[in-house]
Amino acid sequence: MGATDDLPDVLRFDCPRCRREVETAYYGPCETCLGELRLRYQAERTEVAAAAYEPKMNVTPNAVALKDD
């Protein structure tokens, strides 16, 4: 059997943020700290309108586009 079969399903450690004892499957902040961090760093969604493309004045059409048949 592999080495991962010996790992517990739940880890016990101190929260790296508030130092309270935590029992969870993954290392990281406790649920209380996670909630505070989500509120503090919550992103706001904004609409961004893309400007219409306008070529620069120094851009000239290529020779194929100007060719008369």
ROKOLKOL-651933 format. One record per residue: residue number from 1; residue in one letter; x, y, z of N, C-alpha, C, O in turn. Coordinates in steps of 0.1 Angstrom, whole numbers, plus 5000, padded with zeros to 4 digits. Layout:
<nodes>
@k=NUM; r=a; n.X=X; n.Y=Y; n.Z=Z; ca.X=X; ca.Y=Y; ca.Z=Z; c.X=X; c.Y=Y; c.Z=Z; o.X=X; o.Y=Y; o.Z=Z
...
</nodes>
This chain:
<nodes>
@k=1; r=m; n.X=5008; n.Y=4988; n.Z=5000; ca.X=5000; ca.Y=5000; ca.Z=5000; c.X=5009; c.Y=5012; c.Z=5000; o.X=5020; o.Y=5012; o.Z=5004
@k=2; r=g; n.X=5003; n.Y=5024; n.Z=4995; ca.X=5010; ca.Y=5036; ca.Z=4994; c.X=5011; c.Y=5043; c.Z=5008; o.X=5005; o.Y=5040; o.Z=5017
@k=3; r=a; n.X=5020; n.Y=5053; n.Z=5008; ca.X=5022; ca.Y=5061; ca.Z=5020; c.X=5010; c.Y=5070; c.Z=5024; o.X=5008; o.Y=5073; o.Z=5036
@k=4; r=t; n.X=5001; n.Y=5073; n.Z=5014; ca.X=4990; ca.Y=5082; ca.Z=5017; c.X=4979; c.Y=5075; c.Z=5024; o.X=4970; o.Y=5081; o.Z=5029
@k=5; r=d; n.X=4979; n.Y=5061; n.Z=5025; ca.X=4969; ca.Y=5054; ca.Z=5032; c.X=4970; c.Y=5056; c.Z=5047; o.X=4961; o.Y=5053; o.Z=5054
@k=6; r=d; n.X=4982; n.Y=5060; n.Z=5052; ca.X=4984; ca.Y=5062; ca.Z=5066; c.X=4980; c.Y=5076; c.Z=5071; o.X=4981; o.Y=5078; o.Z=5083
@k=7; r=l; n.X=4977; n.Y=5085; n.Z=5062; ca.X=4973; ca.Y=5099; ca.Z=5066; c.X=4959; c.Y=5099; c.Z=5072; o.X=4950; o.Y=5093; o.Z=5067
@k=8; r=p; n.X=4957; n.Y=5107; n.Z=5083; ca.X=4944; ca.Y=5109; ca.Z=5089; c.X=4935; c.Y=5117; c.Z=5080; o.X=4940; o.Y=5125; o.Z=5072
@k=9; r=d; n.X=4922; n.Y=5115; n.Z=5081; ca.X=4912; ca.Y=5123; ca.Z=5073; c.X=4911; c.Y=5137; c.Z=5078; o.X=4908; o.Y=5146; o.Z=5071
@k=10; r=v; n.X=4914; n.Y=5139; n.Z=5091; ca.X=4912; ca.Y=5152; ca.Z=5098; c.X=4925; c.Y=5155; c.Z=5105; o.X=4931; o.Y=5147; o.Z=5112
@k=11; r=l; n.X=4930; n.Y=5168; n.Z=5102; ca.X=4942; ca.Y=5172; ca.Z=5109; c.X=4939; c.Y=5181; c.Z=5121; o.X=4929; o.Y=5188; o.Z=5120
@k=12; r=r; n.X=4947; n.Y=5181; n.Z=5131; ca.X=4946; ca.Y=5190; ca.Z=5142; c.X=4958; c.Y=5199; c.Z=5143; o.X=4969; o.Y=5194; o.Z=5144
@k=13; r=f; n.X=4955; n.Y=5212; n.Z=5143; ca.X=4966; ca.Y=5222; ca.Z=5143; c.X=4960; c.Y=5235; c.Z=5148; o.X=4948; o.Y=5237; o.Z=5149
@k=14; r=d; n.X=4969; n.Y=5245; n.Z=5150; ca.X=4965; ca.Y=5258; ca.Z=5154; c.X=4963; c.Y=5267; c.Z=5142; o.X=4971; o.Y=5266; o.Z=5132
@k=15; r=c; n.X=4953; n.Y=5275; n.Z=5141; ca.X=4950; ca.Y=5284; ca.Z=5130; c.X=4962; c.Y=5293; c.Z=5129; o.X=4966; o.Y=5299; o.Z=5138
@k=16; r=p; n.X=4967; n.Y=5294; n.Z=5116; ca.X=4979; ca.Y=5303; ca.Z=5115; c.X=4976; c.Y=5318; c.Z=5116; o.X=4985; o.Y=5326; o.Z=5117
@k=17; r=r; n.X=4963; n.Y=5321; n.Z=5117; ca.X=4959; ca.Y=5335; ca.Z=5118; c.X=4956; c.Y=5339; c.Z=5132; o.X=4961; o.Y=5349; o.Z=5137
@k=18; r=c; n.X=4947; n.Y=5331; n.Z=5139; ca.X=4942; ca.Y=5335; ca.Z=5152; c.X=4948; c.Y=5326; c.Z=5163; o.X=4945; o.Y=5328; o.Z=5175
@k=19; r=r; n.X=4955; n.Y=5315; n.Z=5160; ca.X=4961; ca.Y=5306; ca.Z=5169; c.X=4951; c.Y=5297; c.Z=5177; o.X=4954; o.Y=5291; o.Z=5187
@k=20; r=r; n.X=4938; n.Y=5297; n.Z=5173; ca.X=4929; ca.Y=5287; ca.Z=5179; c.X=4931; c.Y=5273; c.Z=5173; o.X=4935; o.Y=5272; o.Z=5162
@k=21; r=e; n.X=4928; n.Y=5263; n.Z=5181; ca.X=4929; ca.Y=5250; ca.Z=5177; c.X=4918; c.Y=5246; c.Z=5167; o.X=4907; o.Y=5249; o.Z=5169
@k=22; r=v; n.X=4922; n.Y=5239; n.Z=5156; ca.X=4913; ca.Y=5236; ca.Z=5145; c.X=4915; c.Y=5222; c.Z=5141; o.X=4925; o.Y=5216; o.Z=5142
@k=23; r=e; n.X=4903; n.Y=5216; n.Z=5138; ca.X=4903; ca.Y=5202; ca.Z=5132; c.X=4897; c.Y=5203; c.Z=5119; o.X=4885; o.Y=5205; o.Z=5117
@k=24; r=t; n.X=4905; n.Y=5200; n.Z=5108; ca.X=4899; ca.Y=5201; ca.Z=5094; c.X=4908; c.Y=5192; c.Z=5085; o.X=4919; o.Y=5187; o.Z=5089
@k=25; r=a; n.X=4903; n.Y=5190; n.Z=5073; ca.X=4911; ca.Y=5181; ca.Z=5064; c.X=4923; c.Y=5188; c.Z=5058; o.X=4932; o.Y=5181; o.Z=5054
@k=26; r=y; n.X=4923; n.Y=5201; n.Z=5057; ca.X=4935; ca.Y=5208; ca.Z=5051; c.X=4940; c.Y=5219; c.Z=5060; o.X=4933; o.Y=5225; o.Z=5068
@k=27; r=y; n.X=4953; n.Y=5222; n.Z=5059; ca.X=4959; ca.Y=5232; ca.Z=5067; c.X=4956; c.Y=5246; c.Z=5062; o.X=4955; o.Y=5248; o.Z=5050
@k=28; r=g; n.X=4952; n.Y=5255; n.Z=5071; ca.X=4949; ca.Y=5268; ca.Z=5067; c.X=4941; c.Y=5275; c.Z=5078; o.X=4940; o.Y=5270; o.Z=5089
@k=29; r=p; n.X=4936; n.Y=5287; n.Z=5075; ca.X=4929; ca.Y=5295; ca.Z=5085; c.X=4916; c.Y=5287; c.Z=5089; o.X=4910; o.Y=5280; o.Z=5081
@k=30; r=c; n.X=4911; n.Y=5290; n.Z=5101; ca.X=4898; ca.Y=5284; ca.Z=5106; c.X=4887; c.Y=5290; c.Z=5098; o.X=4888; o.Y=5300; o.Z=5091
@k=31; r=e; n.X=4875; n.Y=5285; n.Z=5100; ca.X=4863; ca.Y=5290; ca.Z=5093; c.X=4860; c.Y=5304; c.Z=5096; o.X=4856; o.Y=5312; o.Z=5088
@k=32; r=t; n.X=4862; n.Y=5308; n.Z=5109; ca.X=4859; ca.Y=5322; ca.Z=5113; c.X=4869; c.Y=5331; c.Z=5106; o.X=4864; o.Y=5342; o.Z=5101
@k=33; r=c; n.X=4881; n.Y=5328; n.Z=5106; ca.X=4891; ca.Y=5336; ca.Z=5099; c.X=4888; c.Y=5337; c.Z=5084; o.X=4890; o.Y=5347; o.Z=5077
@k=34; r=l; n.X=4884; n.Y=5326; n.Z=5078; ca.X=4881; ca.Y=5325; ca.Z=5064; c.X=4870; c.Y=5335; c.Z=5060; o.X=4870; o.Y=5342; o.Z=5050
@k=35; r=g; n.X=4859; n.Y=5335; n.Z=5069; ca.X=4848; ca.Y=5344; ca.Z=5067; c.X=4852; c.Y=5358; c.Z=5068; o.X=4848; o.Y=5366; o.Z=5059
@k=36; r=e; n.X=4861; n.Y=5362; n.Z=5077; ca.X=4866; ca.Y=5375; ca.Z=5078; c.X=4874; c.Y=5379; c.Z=5066; o.X=4873; o.Y=5391; o.Z=5061
@k=37; r=l; n.X=4882; n.Y=5370; n.Z=5061; ca.X=4891; ca.Y=5373; ca.Z=5050; c.X=4882; c.Y=5375; c.Z=5037; o.X=4885; o.Y=5384; o.Z=5029
@k=38; r=r; n.X=4872; n.Y=5367; n.Z=5036; ca.X=4863; ca.Y=5368; ca.Z=5024; c.X=4856; c.Y=5382; c.Z=5024; o.X=4855; o.Y=5388; o.Z=5013
@k=39; r=l; n.X=4852; n.Y=5386; n.Z=5036; ca.X=4845; ca.Y=5399; ca.Z=5036; c.X=4855; c.Y=5410; c.Z=5034; o.X=4851; o.Y=5420; o.Z=5027
@k=40; r=r; n.X=4867; n.Y=5409; n.Z=5039; ca.X=4877; ca.Y=5420; ca.Z=5038; c.X=4882; c.Y=5422; c.Z=5023; o.X=4884; o.Y=5433; o.Z=5019
@k=41; r=y; n.X=4883; n.Y=5410; n.Z=5016; ca.X=4889; ca.Y=5411; ca.Z=5003; c.X=4879; c.Y=5407; c.Z=4992; o.X=4883; o.Y=5402; o.Z=4982
@k=42; r=q; n.X=4867; n.Y=5410; n.Z=4994; ca.X=4856; ca.Y=5407; ca.Z=4985; c.X=4858; c.Y=5416; c.Z=4973; o.X=4858; o.Y=5428; o.Z=4974
@k=43; r=a; n.X=4858; n.Y=5411; n.Z=4961; ca.X=4860; ca.Y=5419; ca.Z=4949; c.X=4846; c.Y=5423; c.Z=4944; o.X=4836; o.Y=5416; o.Z=4946
@k=44; r=e; n.X=4845; n.Y=5435; n.Z=4938; ca.X=4833; ca.Y=5440; ca.Z=4933; c.X=4834; c.Y=5439; c.Z=4917; o.X=4844; o.Y=5442; o.Z=4911
@k=45; r=r; n.X=4823; n.Y=5434; n.Z=4912; ca.X=4822; ca.Y=5432; ca.Z=4897; c.X=4818; c.Y=5445; c.Z=4891; o.X=4809; o.Y=5451; o.Z=4895
@k=46; r=t; n.X=4825; n.Y=5448; n.Z=4880; ca.X=4822; ca.Y=5461; ca.Z=4873; c.X=4822; c.Y=5457; c.Z=4858; o.X=4828; o.Y=5448; o.Z=4853
@k=47; r=e; n.X=4814; n.Y=5465; n.Z=4851; ca.X=4813; ca.Y=5464; ca.Z=4837; c.X=4824; c.Y=5472; c.Z=4830; o.X=4826; o.Y=5483; o.Z=4833
@k=48; r=v; n.X=4831; n.Y=5466; n.Z=4820; ca.X=4841; ca.Y=5472; ca.Z=4813; c.X=4837; c.Y=5473; c.Z=4799; o.X=4835; o.Y=5462; o.Z=4792
@k=49; r=a; n.X=4836; n.Y=5485; n.Z=4793; ca.X=4833; ca.Y=5486; ca.Z=4779; c.X=4845; c.Y=5488; c.Z=4771; o.X=4854; o.Y=5496; o.Z=4774
@k=50; r=a; n.X=4847; n.Y=5479; n.Z=4760; ca.X=4858; ca.Y=5480; ca.Z=4752; c.X=4856; c.Y=5491; c.Z=4741; o.X=4845; o.Y=5492; o.Z=4736
@k=51; r=a; n.X=4866; n.Y=5499; n.Z=4739; ca.X=4865; ca.Y=5509; ca.Z=4729; c.X=4866; c.Y=5503; c.Z=4715; o.X=4872; o.Y=5493; o.Z=4713
@k=52; r=a; n.X=4859; n.Y=5509; n.Z=4706; ca.X=4859; ca.Y=5505; ca.Z=4692; c.X=4873; c.Y=5506; c.Z=4686; o.X=4880; o.Y=5516; o.Z=4689
@k=53; r=y; n.X=4877; n.Y=5497; n.Z=4678; ca.X=4891; ca.Y=5497; ca.Z=4672; c.X=4891; c.Y=5508; c.Z=4661; o.X=4883; o.Y=5508; o.Z=4652
@k=54; r=e; n.X=4901; n.Y=5517; n.Z=4663; ca.X=4904; ca.Y=5527; ca.Z=4652; c.X=4918; c.Y=5526; c.Z=4649; o.X=4927; o.Y=5528; o.Z=4658
@k=55; r=p; n.X=4922; n.Y=5523; n.Z=4637; ca.X=4936; ca.Y=5522; ca.Z=4633; c.X=4943; c.Y=5536; c.Z=4635; o.X=4937; o.Y=5546; o.Z=4633
@k=56; r=k; n.X=4956; n.Y=5535; n.Z=4637; ca.X=4964; ca.Y=5547; ca.Z=4639; c.X=4965; c.Y=5554; c.Z=4625; o.X=4962; o.Y=5548; o.Z=4615
@k=57; r=m; n.X=4968; n.Y=5567; n.Z=4625; ca.X=4969; ca.Y=5575; ca.Z=4613; c.X=4981; c.Y=5570; c.Z=4605; o.X=4981; o.Y=5572; o.Z=4592
@k=58; r=n; n.X=4991; n.Y=5565; n.Z=4611; ca.X=5003; ca.Y=5561; ca.Z=4604; c.X=5002; c.Y=5547; c.Z=4597; o.X=5011; o.Y=5542; o.Z=4591
@k=59; r=v; n.X=4990; n.Y=5540; n.Z=4599; ca.X=4988; ca.Y=5527; ca.Z=4594; c.X=4982; c.Y=5529; c.Z=4580; o.X=4972; o.Y=5536; o.Z=4578
@k=60; r=t; n.X=4988; n.Y=5523; n.Z=4570; ca.X=4983; ca.Y=5524; ca.Z=4556; c.X=4978; c.Y=5510; c.Z=4552; o.X=4983; o.Y=5500; o.Z=4556
@k=61; r=p; n.X=4968; n.Y=5509; n.Z=4543; ca.X=4963; ca.Y=5496; ca.Z=4538; c.X=4974; c.Y=5490; c.Z=4530; o.X=4983; o.Y=5496; o.Z=4524
@k=62; r=n; n.X=4974; n.Y=5477; n.Z=4530; ca.X=4985; ca.Y=5469; ca.Z=4522; c.X=4982; c.Y=5470; c.Z=4507; o.X=4971; o.Y=5474; o.Z=4503
@k=63; r=a; n.X=4992; n.Y=5466; n.Z=4499; ca.X=4991; ca.Y=5468; ca.Z=4485; c.X=4980; c.Y=5459; c.Z=4479; o.X=4974; o.Y=5462; o.Z=4469
@k=64; r=v; n.X=4977; n.Y=5447; n.Z=4485; ca.X=4967; ca.Y=5438; ca.Z=4480; c.X=4953; c.Y=5444; c.Z=4481; o.X=4945; o.Y=5443; o.Z=4472
@k=65; r=a; n.X=4951; n.Y=5451; n.Z=4492; ca.X=4938; ca.Y=5457; ca.Z=4494; c.X=4936; c.Y=5469; c.Z=4485; o.X=4924; o.Y=5472; o.Z=4481
@k=66; r=l; n.X=4946; n.Y=5476; n.Z=4480; ca.X=4945; ca.Y=5487; ca.Z=4471; c.X=4945; c.Y=5483; c.Z=4456; o.X=4942; o.Y=5491; o.Z=4448
@k=67; r=k; n.X=4948; n.Y=5471; n.Z=4453; ca.X=4949; ca.Y=5466; ca.Z=4439; c.X=4936; c.Y=5467; c.Z=4432; o.X=4926; o.Y=5462; o.Z=4437
@k=68; r=d; n.X=4936; n.Y=5473; n.Z=4420; ca.X=4924; ca.Y=5474; ca.Z=4412; c.X=4924; c.Y=5463; c.Z=4401; o.X=4935; o.Y=5461; o.Z=4395
@k=69; r=d; n.X=4914; n.Y=5456; n.Z=4400; ca.X=4913; ca.Y=5446; ca.Z=4389; c.X=4906; c.Y=5450; c.Z=4377; o.X=4905; o.Y=5443; o.Z=4367
</nodes>
